Amino acid sequence: MNSSKTSPSQPPGRQLLCAAWVAPMCGPLLADGAVLVDAKILAVGPRNQLRAQARDAELVDLGDCVLMPGLVNAHAHLELSLCQRPDSLRGGFVDWIKELMPQMPSPERVAAAIDLGVEQCLRFGVTTVGDISRQCHLTRPVLRDSPLRVTSFGEVHAMAQHRDLLEERLAVAADDRWQSDRLTIAVSPHAPYSVEPHGFARCLEVARQRRMPLATHLAETPHEAEFLAEHSGAFGDLWQWLGTWDDQVPRFSGGPIRFAQSLDLLQYPAVLAHVNYCDDGELDILARGRASVVYCPRTHQFFGHPPHRWREMLARGINVAVGTDSCASSPDLNLVDDLRLLHRLVRQVPTAQLWPLITTNAAKAMGFPGRVGSLALGAAADLVAFAVKTNDPLLEVLESDILPAAVWIGGRKIA
């Protein structure tokens, strides 16, 4: 495995990648297929047909593999890759936050955490990541030099006695000095229990002005509505424990989804992490908006939330993707393992409806439809291959624990 400091440099030559199966995700599964690439996808089709059309290309025969687009993790915290999820949850979400705070990496350890997170992503076949970062001034220089495609969501916290830090923190979050062809700068007002309405509005204003992606944590826990309305409950207790609360924080009745709607946030193509709690009316609100939902199955299971309504969301036309969250709430960053859990939970859902959650749907959530997450013509030549033995390769990958046999980013083999 190459390290995170290994970055594609010179453009690769034309290669014809052949495999027993090709799963474009934007078209039907192909038996005995091939993909012609340089830095981008040039053609997808039957092996014999493409061999005749591309005799000048280097032939790479992958044998009994399924070749598919590189996977897209729409919600991760690479900065927390040195953290370890507890064996069991010894309290609620707020207790977990309190236990997590001492594990947050010091500035001297941030680079090591990012390196580990990048290494895990590549090992598990992930080539594009939506990364939430509190210390983005430290994470972005490392991510810029990694092979991954990353949207770096600079996280903003600004509530109570921290509200006056809003503009300073937003400036850091939106600082685009490290932006590159593979690193996209974005902003993330953290959550309704850590950013006041004005802070959300300012983050949205900057995102619109600069055409930046935006993400937030929304309806992750059942405590957000009570906190927004009364400043009480688990998050009220957390603020008292932190000792930085004041009484100038505005109140809002109606819950976090209606809170986001009131700020016009849902009419922006934002990424809404989790959305574990929503009623039918809130599903209707989400369906009228442009935001995507990212469900994190293993983290969701760890916290014992009720069943996620992702299938109802999809049925209503809401774009839903799957992410890993962080190593503090999930065993690792193996995105396929999150999909495997989903498959075990809802075996009646065809695999053809599951794989888009970490490919085409995730690419749409990230604002990259047709650019990553599929083998569409002109898309980035980001691919992953899994060794398979059966005639149902996509099901076989979900019902096994196999790791990728090879990974390419921009047509260059990374692993």
N, C-alpha and C positions, 0 to 999 in steps of 0.2 A: 504494500500500500504506500502510495506517495504521501508525503506529509502535506499539511495545509499550506506550507510555504511553496509548494510546487505549483506553478501556474502555467496554463497553456500560453505559449509565446508565438512561435512561428506558425502560420496557418498550416494545417495538415494537408496532405495530398488527398486525391480521390481514392476512396476505399469502397469496395463492395462487401458489405457484411452479410453473410449468408447464414441461415439458421433453419432448423427443422420447423420452427414456427416464428412468425412475425405478428405482433399484436400492436397495430398502429394507434389504437384508441380512438382514432377519427375514422375508422373504417373496419371492415370485417377481419377476423383472424385469418391469416394466410398460412397454409401448409407449404413447406419447402420454399420459403420466401427469402427475400433479400432487400437490403436497404443500401442505396448508393449515397455516400456522404462525402463532403469535404468539411468545412466548418458548419455547413447546414445540410438539411435533408434535400437531396437532389431527386431521388426517385424511390418508390416503394413498389414492389411487385414480385411476381414469380421469379425464382432464382434463374432459370434458364433464359427467360426473356431479358432480364437485366444483364446477365453475363454477355449476351450477344450485343447489347447496346453499349456496354461499358468495358470494352476489352482493354482499355488503357488503365483501368483502375486496379489498385492492389486488391487481390482476392483474400478475404479473411473468412475461413469456413469455421463457424462456431459449433458445428455438429448438432447434437441433441440438446438444443437450448430454445427457449422462447426469448425473442428479442423484442424489447418494448421501449417506450420513451423513458428517460430518466425520471425518477419519482419526484413529486413536488410536495414538500412539507410546508403547509401554509401557516403553521403556528408553532414556533419553537422558541426556546430561551437558551441559546448556545452558551451564554454567559454563565449558566448554572450547571454546566456539564461536569464540574468537579463535585457537585452535591450528590448526595445519595438519598433516595427515597427511603423513609422509615419502613421497617418490616410491617408495621401496622400503624393505623392512625389512632393516636392516643388522645384524641379530642376532636374538635371541629376544625373548620377551615382556618379560623383565626388562630387557634393554637398551633396549627401547622406553620402559619406565617411567622409566629413568634419563634418557633424552633428553627425556621429557615434563615432568619435574619443574621445570626452569627456565622452561617455558612457562606454568606455572600462573599465572592472573591475580592480580596484586596486588590488595589491597582496593580500590584506586582504579580498577581496570579491570574489576571484577566486573560493575558495572551495564552497561558497554558490551558485555561478553560476553553477558550475558542478553538485552539488547536485540537483538543480532545473532541469537541463537538463536531468540528469539520471532519475529523478522521472517522467518527461514527457515522456521519451522514454518508460519506463516500463508501464505507464498508457495507452499509445497508442499502445502497442503490439510490440514495437521494442526491439529486443534482441541483435542485433549486429550493431555497429556504426563505420563509418569512420569519426573520429573527427579531425578537423583541429585546431591546438592550437598554439598561439603565445607564451604563457607562459607555455610551456609544462613541465618545471621543477616544476611547481605548480599544474598543472592539473593531471599529471600522478600518483602521490601518491594517489589522491582521486579516480581516475578511477580504479586503481589497486584493491582497496578495495570495489568497487561497484560490483553488480551482472552482469552488462553488459559485453558482449564481445566487445572489443574496439580495433580498430587499431588507434593508436595515431600518427597522422602526425604532427611532429614538424615543424612549419612554419619558413622559412628562408626569410629574407628581406636583400638584399645586392646590393645596386645601388648607384652610384654617391658618395657622401661623406660618405656613409655607406658601400662602397665596402670592406674596410679593416676589417670590422666586420664579413666577410663571414665565416672564419674558426671557429671563436668563436661561432657564431650562429649555424653553422652546427654541431659543437661538441655537443651543447646543444640539438639540434633537434634529433641527432642520439644516444643520451645517453640511453643505454638499461638497466640501473640499476633497473628499475621498471618493466621490462618485466616479464610476467607470462603466465600461460596457457590461460588466458583470456585477457591479454593486450599485444598487438603486437606493437613494436616500428617501426616507419616509418618516412619518411622525406617528406617535401613539399616546394620546391621552389615556392614562393607565386604566382607570375604572371610575364609576360613579361614586365610589367611597373614598377616592383619593384625589379627584380633580373636580373643582367647582364648575357650575354651568359656564361662567365666563371663560374658564380655562379650556373647556371643550370647544366653545365657540371660536376662541383664538386659534386653537390647533386646526380646526376645520377651515377657518379663514386662510391660514397660511397654506394648508394643503391645496385649497382651491386656487389660490393665487399662483402657486408654484407647480401646480399639477402633480402633486405628490400623493402617493398612496397613504392611507390612514388606517390604523387598526386600533381596537380597544377591547378590553375585557368587559363583557356585558352579560348580566343575568347568570353569572357563574355560580352564585350561591343563593339560598333562599332568604338571606339576610339583607339584601340590598334595598328592597322596597321599604322595609321598616326603617333602615338607616336614612334613606332619602326623605322619608316623611317625618320622622320623629327624632332623628339623630340618636337613636337608641339601639338596643340589641347588641349583637356580637361586634359589629363594627364600631358602635358607640363605645363599647368597652375597650376596643383596641386603641381608639384615639385617646381615651383617658389613660390607658397604660403607657402610650407614647409620650403623654404630657405636653402635647403641642396643639390641643384643641382650643377653639374660641367659639363664641356664639354668633359670629357674623356669617356663618355658612348658610346659604339659602336652603329652604326646604322644598321638596317636590312630592306631591301625592300622585300615585299612579304607577309606580314601579320603574325599573331601569329601562325597559324597552320604550315605554311612553316618554320617559325622560329623554332618551336619544331622539325619539321622534320630535319632541318639542324643540330640539336644537337643530332640526333639519339634517341630522347626521345620517339618517337612514336613506336620504335621497342622494347621498354620495356613495360611490362604489367602495365603501369601507369594508374592512375585515372585522367581523364580530366574533371574538374568540369565546367559545363554549356555548352560550345561550342554553344553559341546562334547564332553565325554568321559564316557561311561557304558557299562557293560556290561549284559548282559541282566538280571542280578540287580538292578542299580541301576534299570533301567527298571521292573521289578516293584515296587521300593520306591517310586518316584515315582508309579506308578499307584495305589498304596494310599493315597497322601496327598492333600492338598487344594491343594498349591502349583501355580502355573503356571510354565511355562518361556517365556522370551523369547529367541528366536534372532535374532542380528544378522548377516544374510548377508554384507554387504559387509565388515564388520569381521572376520568369520570367514574370509572369503577372503583378506583382507590378511595375516592371521597364518598362513595356510597350514594350518589345522586339517583333519583328515580330515572326510569328509562327515558332516554333522549328521544325527542320527537323529530328526528332527522328525516324519517321517511315521509311524515306528514308535511314537513317543510318542502321536500323535493316535489311532492304531489301538488303543492300550491305554487310551484315555480320558483321557490327560493333556491339560490345556488348554495349547495352544501359541500364542503370539503372535509377531509380528515387530517388532523395534525397530531404531533406527539406531545406538545407542551414541553416540559423540561425533565431532566434527570432527578429533580427534587420531588416530582410527583409521578414519574413513570420509570420503569426499570432502566430504560435506555432510549435511544433515538431511532429504534428500528420501526420505521413507519409501516412496513408490511405487517409487523406484529399487531399494530393497532387495527389494521384491516382484517387480520386473522381473527382477532377478538370479535370484531363486528360480524364476521362470517359465522362464528360459533354461536353468537347471540341470535342471529336471524338467518338461519340456514335456508329459509324459503326465498330469500332474495337472491336472484341469479348473480353469478360472479360478474357478468357483463355490466351490472348496475353498481357493483362495488368498486371496481378498479378506477372508474372516473373520479372517485372521491380523492384519489391521490395522484391523478393525472390531469385530465381535461378540466374537471370542476375546480381543482386546486389552482390550475393555471389561470382560470377565469377570475378566481378570488384574488389572485396576486396581480391581476391586470395584464396578464401575458397570454391571452387566448391565441392559439395558433403559433405562438413563439416558443413555448415549452409545453411539456405535458402531452404531446402527441407527435406522431411521425408525419405531420403535415408537410407538404412541400414548402420549402423556405424556412421551416422551423429550425431552431438550433439543433445541431447534431449531438444532442444529449441522449444517451441510451444506456440501458442496463440489460444484461442477459442473465437468465437463470437456467441452470441445467435441469432438464425434465425428462421423464421416461414415458409419459402417457399421451393419449390423444386429446386430453383436456388440460392443457398446460396451465391455464390461468387458475383453474380449480386446484390443480396439483400444488402450485406455489402456496395457495392459501391453506392447504391441508397438510403442509409439511413445515419444517423449520429451516429450509435451505436458504443460504445466503447467495448474493449475486456472484456469478462466475466472472463477470467483467463489467466495467463501467467506463463510459466515454463522456466527455464534456467538450462541446465544440469540435467534435470529430476526433479528438485526441484521447487515447486510452489512458485513463487515470488509475485504474485498478484492474 
